[in-house]
Amino acid sequence: MNEVIFTFDFWGNPVFLTPWKLVGYLGVLMFGSRWIFQLISTSKEGKPTFPLLFWILSLAGSFMTLGYFIFGKNDSVGILANLFPACVACYNLILELRWRKKEMGN
């Protein structure tokens, strides 16, 4: 997955696109887009909220960027930078799902 599939110039610098970079870019896009959904949810509720989709995008984006840093780049800084948010997102997603299950039972 490290073979170059596409090359282009970005302000005079060559950029080499590999399948792992696509995974990394998609992970960053997912992780960053969660704030758009949080903003929409907060606007609708009229108070700060974190919708279920926020935690799903956090976890999916973290896992994708972790995959890139572990298998595509072998970068310990990137691994550590994404491991903690993945753990927090996982924990919050579990809490959210437990709360929803409890609310459905009442």
C-alpha distances in whole Angstrom, upper triangle without the diagonal:
4,6,8,9,13,15,18,21,22,26,25,22,19,16,13,10,7,5,6,9,10,10,12,14,15,16,18,20,21,22,24,25,27,30,31,31,33,35,36,37,39,41,42,43,45,44,40,38,35,34,32,29,29,28,26,24,24,22,20,19,19,17,14,15,15,12,10,13,13,9,8,11,13,16,19,21,18,18,22,22,21,22,26,25,23,26,29,27,27,31,32,30,32,35,35,35,37,40,39,40,43,44,44,46,49
4,6,9,11,13,16,19,20,23,23,19,16,14,10,9,5,6,6,8,11,11,12,14,16,17,18,20,22,23,24,26,28,30,31,32,34,36,37,38,40,42,43,44,46,44,41,39,36,35,34,31,30,29,27,25,25,24,21,20,20,18,15,15,16,13,10,12,13,9,7,9,12,14,18,19,17,18,22,22,21,22,26,26,24,27,30,28,29,32,33,32,34,37,37,37,40,42,41,42,45,46,46,48,51
4,6,9,11,15,18,19,23,22,19,15,13,9,8,6,7,9,10,12,13,15,16,18,19,21,22,24,25,26,28,30,32,33,34,36,38,39,40,42,44,45,46,48,47,44,42,38,38,36,33,33,32,30,28,28,27,24,23,23,21,18,18,19,16,14,16,16,13,10,12,15,18,21,23,21,21,25,25,24,26,29,29,27,31,33,32,32,35,36,35,37,40,40,39,42,44,44,45,48,49,48,51,54
4,6,7,11,14,16,19,18,16,12,10,6,6,5,8,10,10,11,14,14,15,17,19,20,21,23,25,25,27,29,31,32,33,35,37,38,39,41,42,44,45,47,46,43,41,38,37,36,33,32,32,30,27,28,27,24,23,24,22,19,19,20,18,15,17,18,15,12,14,17,19,23,23,21,23,26,26,25,27,30,29,28,32,34,32,33,36,37,36,38,41,40,40,43,45,44,46,49,49,49,52,54
4,7,11,14,16,20,19,17,13,11,8,6,6,7,10,10,10,13,15,15,16,19,20,20,22,24,25,26,28,31,31,32,34,36,36,38,40,41,42,44,46,45,42,40,37,36,35,32,32,32,29,27,28,27,24,22,24,23,19,19,21,19,16,19,20,17,14,16,20,21,25,26,23,24,28,27,26,28,31,30,29,32,34,32,33,36,37,35,38,41,40,39,43,44,43,45,48,48,48,50,53
4,7,11,13,16,16,14,10,8,6,5,7,10,12,11,11,14,15,14,16,19,19,19,22,24,24,25,28,30,29,31,34,35,35,37,39,40,41,43,45,44,41,40,37,36,35,32,32,32,30,27,28,28,25,23,25,24,20,20,22,20,17,20,22,19,16,17,21,22,26,26,23,25,29,27,26,29,32,30,30,33,35,33,34,37,38,36,39,41,40,40,44,45,44,46,49,49,49,52,54
4,7,10,13,12,10,7,6,5,6,9,12,14,12,13,16,16,15,18,20,20,20,23,25,25,26,29,30,30,32,35,35,36,38,40,41,42,44,45,45,42,41,38,38,37,34,33,34,32,29,29,30,27,24,26,26,22,21,24,22,19,20,23,21,17,18,22,22,26,26,23,26,29,27,27,30,32,31,31,34,36,34,35,39,39,38,41,43,42,42,46,47,46,48,51,51,51,54,56
4,7,10,9,8,6,5,7,8,12,15,16,14,14,18,17,16,18,21,20,20,23,25,24,25,29,29,29,32,34,34,35,38,39,39,41,43,44,44,41,40,38,38,37,34,33,34,32,29,29,30,28,25,27,27,23,22,25,24,20,22,25,23,19,20,24,24,27,27,24,27,30,28,27,31,33,32,32,35,36,35,36,40,39,38,41,44,42,43,47,47,47,49,51,51,51,54,56
4,6,6,5,4,6,9,11,15,18,19,16,17,20,19,17,20,22,21,21,25,26,25,26,29,30,30,32,34,34,35,38,39,39,42,44,44,44,41,41,38,39,38,35,34,35,34,30,31,32,29,26,28,29,25,23,26,26,22,23,26,25,21,21,25,24,28,27,25,28,30,28,28,32,34,32,33,36,37,36,38,41,40,40,43,45,44,45,48,49,48,50,53,53,53,56,58
4,5,5,6,7,10,12,16,19,19,15,16,20,18,16,19,21,19,19,23,23,22,23,27,27,27,30,32,31,33,35,36,36,39,41,41,41,38,38,36,36,36,33,31,33,32,28,28,30,28,25,26,27,24,22,25,25,21,22,26,25,21,21,24,23,26,25,23,26,28,26,26,30,31,30,31,34,35,33,36,39,38,38,41,43,42,43,46,47,46,48,51,51,51,54,56
4,6,8,10,14,16,19,22,22,19,20,23,21,19,22,24,22,22,25,26,24,26,29,29,29,32,33,33,34,37,38,38,40,42,42,42,39,39,38,38,39,35,34,35,35,31,31,33,31,27,29,30,27,25,28,28,24,25,28,28,24,23,27,25,28,27,25,28,30,28,28,32,34,32,33,37,37,36,38,41,40,40,44,45,44,45,49,49,48,51,53,53,54,57,58
4,7,9,13,16,19,23,23,20,21,24,23,21,24,26,24,24,28,28,27,29,32,32,32,35,36,36,38,40,41,41,44,46,46,45,43,43,41,41,41,38,36,38,37,33,33,35,33,29,31,32,29,26,29,29,25,26,29,28,24,23,27,26,29,27,26,29,31,29,30,33,35,34,35,39,39,38,40,43,43,43,46,47,47,48,51,52,51,54,56,56,56,60,61
4,6,10,13,16,20,20,16,18,21,20,18,22,23,21,22,26,26,25,27,30,30,31,34,35,35,37,39,40,40,43,45,45,44,41,41,39,39,40,36,35,36,35,31,31,32,30,27,28,29,26,23,26,26,22,22,25,25,21,20,23,22,25,24,23,26,28,26,27,30,32,31,32,36,36,35,38,40,40,40,43,45,44,45,49,49,49,51,54,54,54,57,59
4,7,10,13,17,17,14,16,19,18,17,20,22,21,22,25,26,25,27,30,31,31,34,35,35,37,39,40,41,43,45,46,45,42,41,39,39,39,36,34,35,34,30,30,31,29,26,27,27,24,22,24,24,20,21,24,22,19,18,21,21,25,24,22,25,28,26,26,30,32,31,31,35,36,35,37,40,40,39,42,44,44,45,48,49,48,50,53,53,53,56,58
4,6,10,13,14,11,12,15,14,13,16,18,17,18,21,22,22,24,27,28,28,30,32,33,34,36,38,38,40,42,43,42,39,38,36,36,35,32,31,31,30,27,27,28,25,22,23,24,20,19,21,20,17,18,21,19,15,15,19,19,22,22,19,22,25,23,23,26,29,28,28,32,33,31,33,36,36,36,39,41,40,41,44,45,45,47,49,49,50,53,55
4,7,10,11,9,11,14,13,13,16,18,17,18,21,22,23,24,27,29,29,31,33,34,35,37,39,39,41,43,44,43,40,39,36,36,35,32,31,31,30,26,27,27,24,22,23,22,19,18,20,18,15,16,19,17,13,13,17,18,21,21,19,21,24,23,23,26,29,28,27,31,32,31,32,36,36,35,38,40,40,40,43,45,44,46,49,49,49,52,54
4,7,8,6,7,10,11,10,13,15,15,16,18,20,20,22,25,26,27,28,30,32,33,34,36,37,39,41,42,41,38,37,34,33,32,29,28,28,26,23,24,24,21,19,20,20,16,15,18,16,13,15,17,15,12,13,17,17,21,21,18,20,23,22,21,24,27,26,25,29,30,28,30,33,33,32,35,38,37,37,40,42,41,43,46,46,46,49,51
4,5,5,6,9,10,11,12,14,15,16,18,20,21,22,25,27,27,29,31,32,33,35,37,38,39,41,42,41,38,37,33,33,31,28,28,28,25,23,23,23,20,18,19,18,14,14,16,13,11,13,15,12,9,11,14,16,20,20,17,19,22,22,20,23,26,25,24,27,29,27,28,32,32,31,33,36,36,36,39,40,40,41,44,45,45,47,50
4,5,5,6,9,10,11,12,14,15,17,18,20,21,23,26,26,27,29,31,32,33,35,37,38,39,41,40,37,35,31,31,29,26,26,25,23,20,21,20,17,16,17,15,12,13,14,11,9,13,14,11,9,12,15,17,20,21,17,18,22,21,19,21,24,23,22,25,27,25,26,29,30,28,31,34,33,33,36,38,37,38,41,42,41,44,47
4,5,5,6,9,10,10,12,14,15,16,18,20,22,24,25,26,28,30,31,32,34,35,37,38,39,38,35,33,30,29,27,24,24,23,21,19,19,18,15,14,14,13,9,9,11,8,6,9,10,8,5,8,11,13,16,17,14,14,18,18,16,18,21,20,19,22,24,23,23,27,27,26,28,31,31,31,34,36,35,36,39,40,40,43,45
4,5,5,6,8,10,10,12,14,15,16,18,20,22,23,25,26,28,29,31,32,34,35,37,38,37,33,32,29,28,27,24,23,23,21,18,18,18,16,13,14,14,10,9,12,10,7,9,12,11,7,9,12,13,16,16,13,15,18,17,16,18,21,20,19,23,24,23,24,27,28,27,29,32,31,32,35,36,36,37,40,41,41,43,46
4,5,5,6,8,10,10,12,14,15,16,19,21,21,22,25,26,27,29,31,32,33,35,36,35,32,31,27,27,25,22,22,22,20,17,17,17,14,12,14,13,10,10,13,11,9,12,14,13,10,12,16,16,19,19,16,17,20,19,17,19,22,20,19,23,24,22,23,27,27,25,28,31,30,30,33,35,34,35,38,39,39,41,44
4,6,5,6,9,10,10,12,14,15,17,20,21,21,23,25,26,27,29,31,32,33,35,34,31,29,25,24,23,20,19,19,17,14,15,14,11,9,11,10,6,7,10,8,6,10,12,11,9,11,14,15,17,18,14,14,18,17,14,16,19,17,16,19,21,19,20,23,24,22,25,28,27,27,30,32,31,32,35,36,36,38,41
4,5,5,6,9,10,10,12,14,16,18,19,20,22,24,25,26,28,30,31,32,34,32,29,27,24,24,23,20,19,18,17,14,14,14,11,9,9,9,6,5,8,8,5,8,11,11,9,10,12,12,15,14,11,12,15,13,11,14,17,15,14,18,20,18,19,23,23,22,25,27,26,27,30,32,31,33,36,36,36,39,41
4,5,5,6,9,10,10,12,15,16,17,19,21,22,23,25,26,28,29,31,32,31,28,26,23,23,22,19,18,19,17,14,14,15,12,9,11,12,9,8,11,11,9,11,14,14,12,13,16,15,18,17,13,15,18,15,14,17,19,17,16,20,21,19,21,24,24,23,26,28,27,28,31,32,32,33,36,36,37,40,42
4,5,5,6,9,10,10,13,15,16,17,19,20,21,23,25,26,27,29,30,29,26,25,21,21,20,16,16,16,14,11,12,13,10,7,10,11,7,8,12,11,10,13,15,15,14,15,18,18,20,19,15,16,19,17,14,17,19,16,15,19,20,17,19,22,22,20,24,26,25,25,28,29,29,30,33,33,33,36,38
4,5,5,6,8,10,11,14,15,16,17,19,21,22,23,25,26,27,29,28,25,23,19,19,18,15,14,14,12,9,9,9,7,4,7,7,5,5,9,9,9,11,13,14,13,14,16,16,17,16,13,13,15,13,11,13,15,13,12,16,16,14,16,19,19,18,21,23,22,23,26,27,26,28,31,31,32,34,36
4,5,5,6,8,10,12,13,15,16,18,19,21,22,24,25,27,28,26,23,22,19,19,18,15,14,14,13,10,10,11,10,6,8,10,8,7,10,12,10,12,15,16,14,15,17,16,17,15,12,13,15,12,10,14,15,12,13,16,17,15,17,20,19,19,22,24,23,24,27,28,28,30,32,33,33,36,38
4,6,5,6,9,11,11,13,15,16,17,19,20,22,23,25,26,25,22,21,18,18,17,14,13,14,13,9,10,12,10,7,10,12,10,10,13,14,13,15,18,19,17,18,20,19,21,19,16,17,19,16,14,17,18,15,15,19,19,16,18,21,20,19,23,24,23,24,27,28,27,30,32,32,32,35,37
4,5,5,7,10,10,11,13,15,16,17,19,20,21,23,24,23,20,18,15,15,14,11,10,11,9,6,7,9,7,5,9,10,9,10,13,14,14,16,18,19,18,19,21,20,21,20,16,17,18,16,13,16,17,13,13,16,16,13,15,18,17,16,19,21,19,20,24,24,23,26,28,28,29,32,33
4,6,6,8,10,11,12,14,16,16,18,20,21,22,23,22,19,17,14,14,14,11,9,9,9,6,5,8,7,4,7,10,9,9,12,14,14,15,17,19,18,19,20,19,19,17,14,15,16,13,10,13,13,10,10,14,13,11,13,16,15,14,18,19,18,20,23,23,23,25,28,28,29,31,33
4,5,6,8,10,11,12,14,15,16,18,20,21,22,21,18,17,14,15,15,12,10,12,12,8,8,11,11,8,10,13,12,12,15,17,16,17,20,21,20,20,22,20,21,19,16,17,18,14,13,16,16,12,13,17,16,13,17,19,17,17,21,22,20,22,25,25,25,28,30,29,30,33,35
4,5,5,7,9,10,11,13,15,16,17,19,20,19,17,15,13,13,13,10,9,11,11,8,9,12,11,9,12,15,14,14,17,19,18,20,22,24,22,23,25,24,24,22,19,20,21,18,16,18,18,15,15,19,17,14,17,20,18,17,21,21,19,21,24,24,23,26,28,28,28,32,33
4,5,5,6,9,10,11,12,14,16,16,18,17,14,12,9,9,10,7,5,8,9,6,7,10,10,9,11,14,14,15,17,19,19,20,23,24,24,24,26,24,24,23,19,20,20,17,15,17,17,13,13,16,14,11,14,16,14,13,17,18,16,18,21,20,20,23,25,24,25,28,29
4,5,5,6,9,10,10,12,14,15,16,15,12,11,9,10,12,10,7,10,12,9,10,13,14,12,14,17,17,17,19,22,22,22,25,27,26,26,28,26,26,23,21,22,21,18,17,19,18,14,16,18,16,13,17,18,16,16,19,19,17,20,23,22,22,25,26,25,27,30,31
4,5,5,6,9,10,11,12,14,15,15,13,12,11,11,13,10,9,12,13,11,12,16,16,14,17,19,19,19,22,24,23,25,27,29,28,28,30,28,29,26,23,25,25,21,20,22,21,18,19,21,19,16,20,21,18,18,22,22,19,21,24,23,22,26,28,26,27,31,31
4,5,5,6,8,10,11,12,14,14,12,10,8,8,10,7,7,10,11,9,11,14,15,14,16,19,19,20,22,24,24,26,28,29,29,29,31,30,30,28,25,25,25,22,20,22,21,17,18,20,18,15,18,19,16,15,19,19,16,18,21,20,19,22,24,23,23,27,28
4,5,5,6,9,10,10,12,11,8,7,6,6,9,8,6,10,12,11,11,15,16,15,17,20,20,20,23,25,25,26,28,30,30,30,31,30,29,27,25,25,25,22,20,21,20,16,17,19,16,14,17,18,14,14,18,17,15,17,20,19,18,22,23,21,23,26,27
4,5,5,6,9,10,10,10,8,8,9,10,13,12,10,14,15,14,15,18,19,18,20,23,23,23,25,27,28,28,31,33,32,32,34,32,32,29,27,27,27,24,22,24,23,19,21,22,20,17,21,21,18,18,22,21,18,21,24,22,21,25,26,24,26,29,29
4,5,5,6,9,10,11,10,9,10,9,13,11,11,14,16,14,16,19,20,19,21,24,24,24,27,29,29,30,33,34,33,34,36,34,34,32,29,30,30,27,25,27,25,22,22,24,22,19,22,23,19,19,22,22,18,21,23,22,20,24,25,23,24,28,28
4,5,5,6,8,9,8,6,7,7,10,10,10,13,14,14,15,18,19,19,21,24,24,25,27,29,30,31,33,35,34,35,36,35,34,32,30,30,29,27,25,26,24,21,22,23,20,18,20,20,17,16,20,18,15,17,20,18,17,21,22,20,21,24,24
4,5,5,6,5,5,5,8,9,13,13,12,15,17,16,17,20,21,21,23,25,26,26,28,31,31,32,34,36,36,36,37,35,35,32,30,31,30,27,25,27,25,21,23,24,20,18,21,21,18,18,21,19,17,19,22,19,19,22,23,21,23,26,25
4,6,5,7,8,9,11,12,15,15,14,18,20,19,20,23,24,23,25,28,28,29,31,33,33,34,37,39,38,38,40,38,38,35,33,33,33,30,28,30,28,24,26,27,24,22,25,25,21,21,24,23,20,23,25,22,21,25,26,23,25,28,28
4,6,8,10,9,12,11,15,15,15,18,19,19,21,23,24,24,26,29,29,30,32,34,35,36,38,40,39,40,41,40,39,37,34,35,34,32,30,31,29,26,27,28,25,22,25,25,21,21,24,22,19,21,23,21,19,23,24,21,22,26,25
4,5,8,7,10,11,14,15,15,17,19,20,21,23,25,25,27,29,30,31,32,35,35,36,38,40,40,41,42,40,39,37,35,35,34,31,29,31,28,25,26,27,24,22,24,23,20,20,22,20,17,20,21,18,17,21,21,19,20,24,23
4,7,9,12,13,17,18,17,20,22,22,22,25,27,27,28,31,32,32,34,36,37,38,40,42,41,42,43,41,40,38,35,36,35,32,30,32,29,26,28,28,25,23,26,25,22,22,25,23,20,23,24,21,21,24,24,22,24,27,26
4,6,10,12,16,17,15,18,20,21,20,23,25,25,26,29,30,30,32,34,35,36,38,40,40,40,41,38,38,35,33,33,32,29,28,29,26,23,25,25,22,21,23,22,19,20,22,20,18,21,22,19,19,23,23,20,23,26,25
4,7,10,13,15,12,15,18,18,17,20,22,22,23,26,27,27,28,31,32,32,34,36,36,36,37,35,34,31,29,30,28,25,24,25,23,20,21,22,18,17,20,19,16,17,20,18,15,19,20,18,18,22,22,20,23,26,25
4,6,10,11,10,12,14,15,15,17,19,20,20,23,25,25,26,29,30,30,32,34,34,35,35,33,33,30,28,28,27,24,23,24,21,18,19,20,16,15,17,17,13,14,16,14,12,15,17,15,15,19,19,17,19,22,22
4,7,8,6,8,11,11,11,14,16,16,17,19,21,22,23,25,26,27,29,31,31,32,32,30,30,28,25,25,24,22,20,20,18,15,16,17,13,11,14,14,10,10,14,12,10,13,15,13,13,17,18,17,19,22,22
4,5,5,7,9,10,11,13,15,16,17,19,20,22,23,25,26,27,29,31,31,32,33,31,31,29,26,26,26,23,21,21,20,17,17,18,15,12,14,14,11,10,13,12,9,11,14,13,12,15,17,15,17,20,21
4,5,6,6,9,10,11,12,14,16,17,18,20,21,23,25,26,27,28,29,30,31,30,29,28,25,25,24,23,20,20,19,16,15,16,14,10,11,12,9,7,10,10,7,8,12,11,10,13,15,14,15,18,20
4,5,5,6,8,10,10,12,14,15,16,18,19,21,22,24,25,26,27,28,29,28,28,27,24,23,24,21,18,19,19,15,14,16,15,11,12,14,11,9,13,14,11,11,15,15,13,16,19,18,18,22,23
4,6,5,6,9,10,10,12,14,15,16,18,20,21,22,24,26,26,27,27,26,26,24,21,21,21,19,16,17,16,12,12,14,12,9,11,13,10,9,13,13,11,13,16,16,15,18,20,19,20,24,25
4,5,5,6,8,10,10,12,14,15,16,18,20,21,22,24,24,25,26,25,24,23,20,19,19,17,14,15,14,10,9,11,9,6,7,9,7,6,9,10,9,10,14,14,14,16,18,18,20,22,24
4,5,5,6,8,10,11,12,14,15,16,18,20,21,22,23,24,25,24,24,23,20,19,20,18,15,15,15,12,10,12,11,8,8,11,10,7,10,12,11,11,14,15,15,17,19,19,20,23,25
4,5,5,6,8,10,10,12,14,15,16,18,19,21,21,22,23,22,23,22,18,18,19,17,13,15,15,11,10,13,12,9,11,14,12,10,14,16,14,15,18,19,18,20,23,23,23,26,28
4,6,5,6,9,10,11,12,14,15,16,18,20,20,21,21,20,20,19,16,15,15,13,10,11,11,8,7,10,9,6,8,11,10,9,13,14,13,15,18,18,19,21,23,23,24,27,29
4,6,5,6,9,10,10,12,14,15,16,18,19,20,20,19,19,18,15,14,15,13,10,10,11,8,5,8,9,5,6,10,10,8,11,14,13,14,17,18,18,20,22,23,24,26,28
4,5,5,6,9,10,11,12,14,15,16,17,18,19,19,19,19,16,15,16,15,11,12,13,11,8,11,12,9,10,13,13,11,14,17,16,16,19,21,20,22,24,25,25,28,30
4,5,5,6,8,10,11,12,14,15,15,16,18,17,17,17,13,13,14,13,9,11,13,10,8,12,13,10,12,15,15,14,17,19,18,19,22,23,23,25,27,28,28,31,33
4,5,5,6,8,10,10,12,14,14,15,15,15,14,14,11,10,11,9,6,7,9,7,5,9,10,9,10,13,14,13,16,18,18,19,21,23,23,25,27,28,29,31,33
4,6,5,6,9,10,10,12,13,14,14,14,15,15,12,10,12,12,8,8,11,10,7,10,12,10,10,14,15,14,16,19,19,19,22,24,24,25,27,29,29,31,34
4,5,5,6,9,10,10,11,13,14,14,15,15,12,11,14,13,9,11,14,12,10,14,15,13,14,17,18,17,19,22,22,22,25,26,26,27,30,31,31,34,36
4,5,5,6,8,10,10,10,12,11,12,12,8,8,11,10,7,9,12,11,10,13,15,14,15,18,19,18,21,23,23,24,26,28,28,30,32,33,34,36,38
4,5,5,6,8,9,10,10,10,10,11,7,6,9,9,6,7,10,10,9,12,14,13,14,17,18,18,20,22,23,23,26,28,28,29,32,33,34,36,38
4,6,5,6,7,9,9,11,12,13,10,9,12,12,10,10,14,14,12,14,17,16,16,19,21,20,22,25,25,25,27,30,30,30,33,35,35,37,39
4,6,6,5,6,8,9,11,12,9,9,12,12,10,12,16,15,14,17,19,18,19,22,23,22,24,27,27,28,30,32,32,33,36,37,37,40,42
4,6,6,5,5,5,7,8,6,6,9,10,9,10,14,14,13,16,18,18,19,22,23,23,25,27,28,29,31,33,33,34,37,38,39,41,43
4,6,6,5,6,8,10,8,6,10,12,10,11,14,15,14,16,19,19,19,22,24,23,25,27,28,28,31,33,33,34,37,38,39,40,43
4,6,6,9,11,13,11,10,14,15,14,14,18,19,17,19,22,21,21,24,26,25,27,30,30,30,32,35,35,36,38,40,40,42,45
4,6,9,12,13,11,11,15,15,14,16,19,19,18,21,23,23,23,26,28,27,29,31,32,32,34,36,36,37,40,41,42,44,46
4,5,9,11,9,10,13,14,14,15,18,19,18,21,23,23,24,27,28,28,30,32,33,33,36,38,38,39,42,43,43,45,48
4,6,9,9,8,11,13,13,14,17,18,18,20,22,23,23,26,28,27,29,31,32,33,35,37,38,39,41,43,43,45,47
4,6,5,6,9,10,11,12,15,16,16,18,21,21,22,24,26,27,28,31,31,32,34,36,37,38,40,42,43,45,47
4,5,5,6,8,10,10,13,15,15,16,19,20,21,23,25,25,27,29,30,31,33,35,36,37,39,40,42,43,45
4,5,5,6,9,10,12,13,15,16,18,19,20,22,24,25,27,28,29,31,33,34,35,37,38,40,41,43,45
4,6,5,6,8,11,12,12,15,16,17,18,20,22,22,24,26,27,28,31,32,33,34,36,38,39,41,43
4,5,5,6,9,11,10,12,15,15,16,18,20,21,22,24,25,26,28,30,31,32,34,36,37,39,41
4,5,5,7,9,10,11,13,15,16,17,19,20,22,23,25,26,28,29,31,32,34,35,37,38,40
4,6,7,8,9,11,12,13,15,17,18,19,21,23,24,25,27,28,30,31,33,34,36,38,39
4,6,6,6,9,10,11,12,14,16,16,18,20,21,22,24,26,27,28,30,31,33,35,36
4,6,5,6,9,10,11,12,14,15,17,19,20,21,23,24,26,27,29,30,32,33,35
4,5,5,6,9,10,11,12,14,16,17,18,20,21,23,24,26,27,29,30,32,33
4,5,5,6,8,10,10,12,14,15,16,18,20,21,22,24,25,27,28,30,32
4,6,5,6,9,10,10,12,14,15,16,18,20,21,22,24,25,27,29,30
4,5,5,6,9,10,11,12,14,15,17,18,20,21,23,24,26,27,29
4,5,5,6,8,10,11,12,14,15,16,18,20,21,22,24,26,27
4,5,5,6,9,10,10,12,14,15,16,18,20,21,22,24,26
4,6,5,6,9,10,11,12,14,15,16,18,20,21,23,25
4,5,5,6,9,10,11,12,14,15,17,18,20,21,23
4,5,5,6,9,10,10,12,14,15,16,18,20,21
4,5,5,6,9,10,10,12,14,15,16,18,20
4,5,5,6,9,10,11,12,14,15,17,19
4,6,5,6,9,10,10,12,14,15,17
4,5,5,6,9,10,10,12,14,16
4,5,5,6,9,10,10,12,15
4,5,5,6,9,10,11,13
4,5,5,6,9,10,11
4,5,5,6,9,10
4,5,5,6,9
4,5,5,7
4,5,5
4,6
4
